[in-house]
């Protein structure tokens, strides 16, 4: 079966449906690529190591980076966006950041949903939309990489604690009184939101994966991901992704 694809002179987007335990042996992409994980999971191995990719994750690789993929029990659905060097020259001149492992960023995850809809309803205007999506992906990736390394390390540690389920108040108590205001400000500058808002986004991203990987009722997903009720889940999801979970499920 032919994979859904949109192409323009400067970018190509392809949906790949991978089967259970499929092995994609060592290969490379000839352009900068963004891989948006929509369903399932897989392990990717590069010269830097092996990491696991899940729904909502985005993997950014420079051109010609060799890698191998092994897909999980559920297989995976991935959207691959390849961006030509010509578009990079026109926009940012040089895409310098190197990312090792999946990125968990709500802005990029939201772009993945938009790309998914465009692939589903492609028309003669889709190549123009594709180039707009490619530019936004580049900007979001550059913004993600733009924070200072020492501050990034500290904030990333806090992110991991939040991802593990610790509350903002408990995390803040780990710092001295004098450090607390500084660390809250640093987190806000890097993430663009408070720790509480970030924790809500993480629950919403978890629900993103549940929504695409299960047939469970929205109310059940809301409860499992820590929302007060389905209405709270719907509001948080629509605020983050610009689309309601019901509409995503219907498509």
Secondary structure as UniProt FT lines:
FT   STRAND          5..7
FT   STRAND          11..18
FT   TURN            20..21
FT   STRAND          23..27
FT   STRAND          32..46
FT   TURN            47..48
FT   STRAND          49..54
FT   TURN            55..56
FT   STRAND          58..61
FT   TURN            63..64
FT   STRAND          67..83
FT   HELIX           85..91
FT   HELIX           106..120
FT   TURN            124..125
FT   HELIX           126..145
FT   HELIX           149..163
FT   TURN            164..165
FT   HELIX           168..172
FT   TURN            173..174
FT   HELIX           177..191
FT   HELIX           195..213
FT   HELIX           218..224
FT   TURN            225..226
FT   HELIX           230..241
FT   HELIX           245..250
//
